[in-house]
Amino acid sequence: MKELKNTVEEALFEARPYVEYYDRLRELVLGLLNESGDAESLRKRLEDEIAKADEPFKTDLKIFLQKLEAMGT
């Protein structure tokens, strides 16, 4: 879990220049991470959030998910 948290922190760092609502994104992602047991569960929860989010936050979530997936998670 600690390794996943480090990966999530790194993905947040990588996404920061591209997202509009960084603080909101960070709060949501870290909350989802605490509820998730593994990377696959986190990815599924993020996809669920993307489905119900409104623009422009939806785009922020997609950017973060792309960064996370690019890191091999």
MOPAC internal coordinates of N, CA, C and O (Angstrom, degrees):
PM7 1SCF
backbone

  N    0.0000 0     0.00 0     0.00 0    0    0    0
  C    1.4574 1     0.00 0     0.00 0    1    0    0
  C    1.5248 1   110.78 1     0.00 0    2    1    0
  O    1.2310 1   120.48 1   141.74 1    3    2    1
  N    1.3361 1   116.69 1   -38.26 1    3    2    1
  C    1.4547 1   119.98 1  -179.71 1    5    3    2
  C    1.5335 1   110.49 1   -64.06 1    6    5    3
  O    1.2310 1   120.69 1   141.40 1    7    6    5
  N    1.3281 1   116.28 1   -38.60 1    7    6    5
  C    1.4604 1   120.37 1   177.72 1    9    7    6
  C    1.5311 1   110.45 1   -63.56 1   10    9    7
  O    1.2310 1   120.23 1   138.65 1   11   10    9
  N    1.3178 1   117.17 1   -41.35 1   11   10    9
  C    1.4615 1   121.46 1   177.72 1   13   11   10
  C    1.5298 1   110.32 1   -63.79 1   14   13   11
  O    1.2310 1   119.96 1   138.34 1   15   14   13
  N    1.3209 1   117.68 1   -41.66 1   15   14   13
  C    1.4664 1   121.02 1   178.47 1   17   15   14
  C    1.5284 1   110.61 1   -61.12 1   18   17   15
  O    1.2310 1   120.15 1   138.23 1   19   18   17
  N    1.3308 1   117.31 1   -41.77 1   19   18   17
  C    1.4588 1   120.87 1   177.56 1   21   19   18
  C    1.5264 1   111.09 1   -63.29 1   22   21   19
  O    1.2310 1   120.27 1   139.57 1   23   22   21
  N    1.3095 1   117.08 1   -40.43 1   23   22   21
  C    1.4662 1   121.68 1   178.24 1   25   23   22
  C    1.5185 1   110.39 1   -65.03 1   26   25   23
  O    1.2310 1   120.35 1   137.79 1   27   26   25
  N    1.3272 1   116.93 1   -42.21 1   27   26   25
  C    1.4625 1   121.50 1   178.36 1   29   27   26
  C    1.5317 1   110.18 1   -63.11 1   30   29   27
  O    1.2310 1   120.30 1   136.23 1   31   30   29
  N    1.3224 1   117.03 1   -43.77 1   31   30   29
  C    1.4706 1   121.06 1   178.24 1   33   31   30
  C    1.5266 1   110.45 1   -60.54 1   34   33   31
  O    1.2310 1   120.67 1   138.19 1   35   34   33
  N    1.3248 1   116.33 1   -41.81 1   35   34   33
  C    1.4617 1   120.21 1   179.27 1   37   35   34
  C    1.5330 1   111.21 1   -66.27 1   38   37   35
  O    1.2310 1   120.38 1   139.18 1   39   38   37
  N    1.3209 1   116.88 1   -40.82 1   39   38   37
  C    1.4703 1   120.75 1   177.87 1   41   39   38
  C    1.5261 1   110.60 1   -65.24 1   42   41   39
  O    1.2310 1   119.92 1   141.61 1   43   42   41
  N    1.3232 1   117.75 1   -38.39 1   43   42   41
  C    1.4673 1   120.82 1   175.62 1   45   43   42
  C    1.5251 1   110.31 1   -61.90 1   46   45   43
  O    1.2310 1   120.42 1   136.68 1   47   46   45
  N    1.3125 1   116.80 1   -43.32 1   47   46   45
  C    1.4568 1   121.84 1   178.20 1   49   47   46
  C    1.5268 1   110.78 1   -60.26 1   50   49   47
  O    1.2310 1   120.81 1   135.65 1   51   50   49
  N    1.3375 1   116.06 1   -44.35 1   51   50   49
  C    1.4651 1   121.13 1  -179.94 1   53   51   50
  C    1.5306 1   112.01 1   -66.50 1   54   53   51
  O    1.2310 1   120.32 1   145.97 1   55   54   53
  N    1.3197 1   116.99 1   -34.03 1   55   54   53
  C    1.4657 1   121.44 1  -177.34 1   57   55   54
  C    1.5298 1   112.69 1   -81.39 1   58   57   55
  O    1.2310 1   120.03 1   157.27 1   59   58   57
  N    1.3057 1   117.54 1   -22.73 1   59   58   57
  C    1.4659 1   121.89 1  -171.82 1   61   59   58
  C    1.5342 1   114.88 1   -48.70 1   62   61   59
  O    1.2310 1   118.72 1   133.77 1   63   62   61
  N    1.3358 1   120.04 1   -46.23 1   63   62   61
  C    1.4742 1   118.48 1  -178.42 1   65   63   62
  C    1.5340 1   114.15 1   -65.58 1   66   65   63
  O    1.2310 1   120.46 1   163.60 1   67   66   65
  N    1.3163 1   116.73 1   -16.40 1   67   66   65
  C    1.4646 1   120.66 1  -172.58 1   69   67   66
  C    1.5229 1   114.16 1  -104.78 1   70   69   67
  O    1.2310 1   119.70 1   171.60 1   71   70   69
  N    1.3194 1   118.18 1    -8.40 1   71   70   69
  C    1.4630 1   120.46 1  -175.30 1   73   71   70
  C    1.5248 1   110.75 1  -106.53 1   74   73   71
  O    1.2310 1   121.71 1   -29.14 1   75   74   73
  N    1.3114 1   114.33 1   150.86 1   75   74   73
  C    1.4677 1   121.18 1  -177.49 1   77   75   74
  C    1.5276 1   112.02 1   -88.05 1   78   77   75
  O    1.2310 1   120.53 1   143.44 1   79   78   77
  N    1.3188 1   116.59 1   -36.56 1   79   78   77
  C    1.4711 1   121.46 1  -175.23 1   81   79   78
  C    1.5276 1   109.87 1  -117.22 1   82   81   79
  O    1.2310 1   120.74 1  -112.37 1   83   82   81
  N    1.3384 1   116.18 1    67.63 1   83   82   81
  C    1.4609 1   120.71 1  -174.67 1   85   83   82
  C    1.5257 1   112.35 1   -61.64 1   86   85   83
  O    1.2310 1   119.75 1   133.64 1   87   86   85
  N    1.3159 1   118.09 1   -46.36 1   87   86   85
  C    1.4668 1   120.12 1  -176.79 1   89   87   86
  C    1.5289 1   111.26 1   -61.87 1   90   89   87
  O    1.2310 1   120.65 1   137.60 1   91   90   89
  N    1.3131 1   116.36 1   -42.40 1   91   90   89
  C    1.4658 1   120.84 1   177.86 1   93   91   90
  C    1.5273 1   110.70 1   -64.19 1   94   93   91
  O    1.2310 1   121.11 1   137.63 1   95   94   93
  N    1.3270 1   115.48 1   -42.37 1   95   94   93
  C    1.4682 1   120.62 1   179.07 1   97   95   94
  C    1.5231 1   110.48 1   -62.16 1   98   97   95
  O    1.2310 1   120.43 1   132.34 1   99   98   97
  N    1.3195 1   116.79 1   -47.66 1   99   98   97
  C    1.4684 1   121.25 1  -178.83 1  101   99   98
  C    1.5283 1   110.87 1   -60.22 1  102  101   99
  O    1.2310 1   120.74 1   134.65 1  103  102  101
  N    1.3223 1   116.19 1   -45.35 1  103  102  101
  C    1.4700 1   120.31 1  -179.77 1  105  103  102
  C    1.5302 1   110.91 1   -60.65 1  106  105  103
  O    1.2310 1   120.85 1   133.65 1  107  106  105
  N    1.3263 1   115.98 1   -46.35 1  107  106  105
  C    1.4666 1   120.05 1  -179.65 1  109  107  106
  C    1.5282 1   111.33 1   -64.33 1  110  109  107
  O    1.2310 1   120.47 1   132.08 1  111  110  109
  N    1.3171 1   116.71 1   -47.92 1  111  110  109
  C    1.4653 1   121.08 1  -176.27 1  113  111  110
  C    1.5270 1   110.86 1   -62.92 1  114  113  111
  O    1.2310 1   120.09 1   135.87 1  115  114  113
  N    1.3208 1   117.44 1   -44.13 1  115  114  113
  C    1.4598 1   119.09 1   179.93 1  117  115  114
  C    1.5280 1   111.40 1   -67.38 1  118  117  115
  O    1.2310 1   120.10 1   146.14 1  119  118  117
  N    1.3244 1   117.42 1   -33.86 1  119  118  117
  C    1.4579 1   120.76 1   174.40 1  121  119  118
  C    1.5180 1   111.64 1   -64.50 1  122  121  119
  O    1.2310 1   120.68 1   135.79 1  123  122  121
  N    1.3280 1   116.31 1   -44.21 1  123  122  121
  C    1.4680 1   120.72 1   177.78 1  125  123  122
  C    1.5242 1   110.78 1   -64.76 1  126  125  123
  O    1.2310 1   120.63 1   143.26 1  127  126  125
  N    1.3204 1   116.40 1   -36.74 1  127  126  125
  C    1.4612 1   120.31 1   178.81 1  129  127  126
  C    1.5191 1   110.46 1   -62.36 1  130  129  127
  O    1.2310 1   120.18 1   138.54 1  131  130  129
  N    1.3183 1   117.27 1   -41.46 1  131  130  129
  C    1.4676 1   120.98 1   179.47 1  133  131  130
  C    1.5279 1   111.89 1   -64.86 1  134  133  131
  O    1.2310 1   120.44 1   149.13 1  135  134  133
  N    1.3382 1   116.76 1   -30.87 1  135  134  133
  C    1.4620 1   121.43 1   179.75 1  137  135  134
  C    1.5294 1   112.26 1   -83.41 1  138  137  135
  O    1.2310 1   120.68 1   160.79 1  139  138  137
  N    1.3330 1   116.31 1   -19.21 1  139  138  137
  C    1.4629 1   121.41 1  -175.17 1  141  139  138
  C    1.5133 1   110.58 1   -94.96 1  142  141  139
  O    1.2310 1   121.29 1   -34.43 1  143  142  141
  N    1.2923 1   115.14 1   145.57 1  143  142  141
  C    1.4522 1   119.53 1   178.54 1  145  143  142
  C    1.5106 1   113.72 1   -93.91 1  146  145  143
  O    1.2310 1   120.82 1   157.90 1  147  146  145
  N    1.3416 1   116.03 1   -22.10 1  147  146  145
  C    1.4616 1   119.37 1  -177.38 1  149  147  146
  C    1.5282 1   110.03 1  -152.58 1  150  149  147
  O    1.2310 1   120.97 1    -2.08 1  151  150  149
  N    1.3209 1   115.74 1   177.92 1  151  150  149
  C    1.4611 1   121.61 1  -176.15 1  153  151  150
  C    1.5308 1   111.84 1   -64.10 1  154  153  151
  O    1.2310 1   120.65 1   140.61 1  155  154  153
  N    1.3260 1   116.36 1   -39.39 1  155  154  153
  C    1.4685 1   119.53 1  -178.79 1  157  155  154
  C    1.5308 1   111.30 1   -65.12 1  158  157  155
  O    1.2310 1   120.39 1   138.70 1  159  158  157
  N    1.2995 1   116.87 1   -41.30 1  159  158  157
  C    1.4659 1   121.57 1   177.53 1  161  159  158
  C    1.5261 1   110.54 1   -64.15 1  162  161  159
  O    1.2310 1   120.32 1   139.10 1  163  162  161
  N    1.3201 1   116.99 1   -40.90 1  163  162  161
  C    1.4654 1   121.07 1   177.76 1  165  163  162
  C    1.5201 1   110.29 1   -62.97 1  166  165  163
  O    1.2310 1   120.49 1   135.24 1  167  166  165
  N    1.3204 1   116.67 1   -44.76 1  167  166  165
  C    1.4684 1   120.71 1   179.84 1  169  167  166
  C    1.5292 1   110.66 1   -60.71 1  170  169  167
  O    1.2310 1   120.28 1   137.18 1  171  170  169
  N    1.3277 1   117.07 1   -42.82 1  171  170  169
  C    1.4648 1   121.10 1   179.75 1  173  171  170
  C    1.5293 1   110.56 1   -63.38 1  174  173  171
  O    1.2310 1   120.32 1   136.60 1  175  174  173
  N    1.3169 1   116.99 1   -43.40 1  175  174  173
  C    1.4634 1   120.49 1   178.83 1  177  175  174
  C    1.5254 1   111.48 1   -64.15 1  178  177  175
  O    1.2310 1   120.61 1   141.48 1  179  178  177
  N    1.3349 1   116.44 1   -38.52 1  179  178  177
  C    1.4674 1   119.95 1   176.80 1  181  179  178
  C    1.5277 1   110.68 1   -63.95 1  182  181  179
  O    1.2310 1   120.46 1   137.77 1  183  182  181
  N    1.3150 1   116.73 1   -42.23 1  183  182  181
  C    1.4680 1   120.23 1   178.59 1  185  183  182
  C    1.5268 1   110.88 1   -62.86 1  186  185  183
  O    1.2310 1   120.24 1   142.42 1  187  186  185
  N    1.3316 1   117.14 1   -37.58 1  187  186  185
  C    1.4662 1   121.08 1   176.42 1  189  187  186
  C    1.5278 1   110.86 1   -64.31 1  190  189  187
  O    1.2310 1   120.69 1   138.14 1  191  190  189
  N    1.3263 1   116.29 1   -41.86 1  191  190  189
  C    1.4679 1   120.62 1   178.28 1  193  191  190
  C    1.5256 1   111.03 1   -65.22 1  194  193  191
  O    1.2310 1   120.36 1   140.24 1  195  194  193
  N    1.3240 1   116.91 1   -39.76 1  195  194  193
  C    1.4667 1   120.99 1   178.14 1  197  195  194
  C    1.5254 1   109.93 1   -60.44 1  198  197  195
  O    1.2310 1   120.47 1   138.79 1  199  198  197
  N    1.3219 1   116.70 1   -41.21 1  199  198  197
  C    1.4641 1   121.42 1  -178.14 1  201  199  198
  C    1.5269 1   112.34 1   -62.65 1  202  201  199
  O    1.2310 1   120.10 1   147.73 1  203  202  201
  N    1.3321 1   117.42 1   -32.27 1  203  202  201
  C    1.4625 1   118.33 1  -176.76 1  205  203  202
  C    1.5279 1   114.15 1  -104.70 1  206  205  203
  O    1.2310 1   119.75 1   175.69 1  207  206  205
  N    1.3296 1   118.08 1    -4.31 1  207  206  205
  C    1.4645 1   121.20 1  -179.39 1  209  207  206
  C    1.5254 1   111.21 1   -79.79 1  210  209  207
  O    1.2310 1   121.30 1   -25.42 1  211  210  209
  N    1.3131 1   115.11 1   154.58 1  211  210  209
  C    1.4616 1   122.04 1   174.96 1  213  211  210
  C    1.5252 1   109.28 1   -99.19 1  214  213  211
  O    1.2310 1   121.44 1   -23.79 1  215  214  213
  N    1.3265 1   114.86 1   156.21 1  215  214  213
  C    1.4614 1   119.63 1   174.28 1  217  215  214
  C    1.5188 1   108.10 1   -68.51 1  218  217  215
  O    1.2310 1   118.47 1   -31.06 1  219  218  217
  N    1.3000 1   120.51 1   148.94 1  219  218  217
  C    1.4631 1   128.27 1     2.55 1  221  219  218
  C    1.5285 1   113.93 1   -88.97 1  222  221  219
  O    1.2310 1   119.91 1   177.81 1  223  222  221
  N    1.3454 1   117.79 1    -2.19 1  223  222  221
  C    1.4593 1   119.67 1  -178.73 1  225  223  222
  C    1.5215 1   111.75 1   -64.90 1  226  225  223
  O    1.2310 1   120.32 1   149.39 1  227  226  225
  N    1.3217 1   117.00 1   -30.61 1  227  226  225
  C    1.4634 1   121.02 1   177.66 1  229  227  226
  C    1.5318 1   109.99 1   -58.03 1  230  229  227
  O    1.2310 1   120.86 1   138.34 1  231  230  229
  N    1.3218 1   115.96 1   -41.66 1  231  230  229
  C    1.4604 1   120.40 1   179.00 1  233  231  230
  C    1.5265 1   110.74 1   -65.95 1  234  233  231
  O    1.2310 1   120.13 1   140.89 1  235  234  233
  N    1.3261 1   117.36 1   -39.11 1  235  234  233
  C    1.4627 1   120.70 1   176.75 1  237  235  234
  C    1.5312 1   110.56 1   -58.92 1  238  237  235
  O    1.2310 1   120.52 1   136.05 1  239  238  237
  N    1.3161 1   116.60 1   -43.95 1  239  238  237
  C    1.4631 1   120.92 1   178.75 1  241  239  238
  C    1.5272 1   111.55 1   -62.71 1  242  241  239
  O    1.2310 1   120.79 1   138.21 1  243  242  241
  N    1.3283 1   116.09 1   -41.79 1  243  242  241
  C    1.4652 1   120.12 1   179.43 1  245  243  242
  C    1.5202 1   111.13 1   -64.15 1  246  245  243
  O    1.2310 1   120.62 1   138.83 1  247  246  245
  N    1.3311 1   116.42 1   -41.17 1  247  246  245
  C    1.4637 1   120.49 1   178.41 1  249  247  246
  C    1.5220 1   109.95 1   -61.57 1  250  249  247
  O    1.2310 1   120.52 1   133.82 1  251  250  249
  N    1.3305 1   116.61 1   -46.18 1  251  250  249
  C    1.4601 1   119.45 1   179.29 1  253  251  250
  C    1.5263 1   111.05 1   -61.20 1  254  253  251
  O    1.2310 1   120.13 1   135.10 1  255  254  253
  N    1.3157 1   117.36 1   -44.90 1  255  254  253
  C    1.4608 1   120.79 1  -179.20 1  257  255  254
  C    1.5294 1   110.71 1   -61.35 1  258  257  255
  O    1.2310 1   120.12 1   140.61 1  259  258  257
  N    1.3240 1   117.38 1   -39.39 1  259  258  257
  C    1.4671 1   120.57 1   177.16 1  261  259  258
  C    1.5300 1   110.79 1   -62.41 1  262  261  259
  O    1.2310 1   120.47 1   136.72 1  263  262  261
  N    1.3270 1   116.70 1   -43.28 1  263  262  261
  C    1.4592 1   120.79 1   178.79 1  265  263  262
  C    1.5325 1   110.74 1   -63.33 1  266  265  263
  O    1.2310 1   120.92 1   137.63 1  267  266  265
  N    1.3181 1   115.84 1   -42.37 1  267  266  265
  C    1.4665 1   120.75 1   179.62 1  269  267  266
  C    1.5207 1   111.11 1   -63.58 1  270  269  267
  O    1.2310 1   120.54 1   135.40 1  271  270  269
  N    1.3192 1   116.57 1   -44.60 1  271  270  269
  C    1.4732 1   120.47 1   179.88 1  273  271  270
  C    1.5225 1   111.34 1   -67.43 1  274  273  271
  O    1.2310 1   120.16 1   146.58 1  275  274  273
  N    1.3301 1   117.29 1   -33.42 1  275  274  273
  C    1.4667 1   120.58 1   178.80 1  277  275  274
  C    1.5348 1   111.40 1   -66.03 1  278  277  275
  O    1.2310 1   120.96 1   157.99 1  279  278  277
  N    1.3169 1   115.77 1   -22.01 1  279  278  277
  C    1.4656 1   119.70 1   179.39 1  281  279  278
  C    1.5305 1   111.14 1   -86.60 1  282  281  279
  O    1.2310 1   120.58 1  -176.27 1  283  282  281
  N    1.3133 1   116.49 1     3.73 1  283  282  281
  C    1.4563 1   120.38 1   175.60 1  285  283  282
  C    1.5127 1   114.23 1    85.31 1  286  285  283
  O    1.2310 1   120.68 1  -158.65 1  287  286  285
  N    1.3221 1   116.30 1    21.35 1  287  286  285
  C    1.4608 1   119.75 1   179.80 1  289  287  286
  C    1.5053 1   110.65 1   -96.23 1  290  289  287
  O    1.2310 1   120.10 1   180.00 1  291  290  289

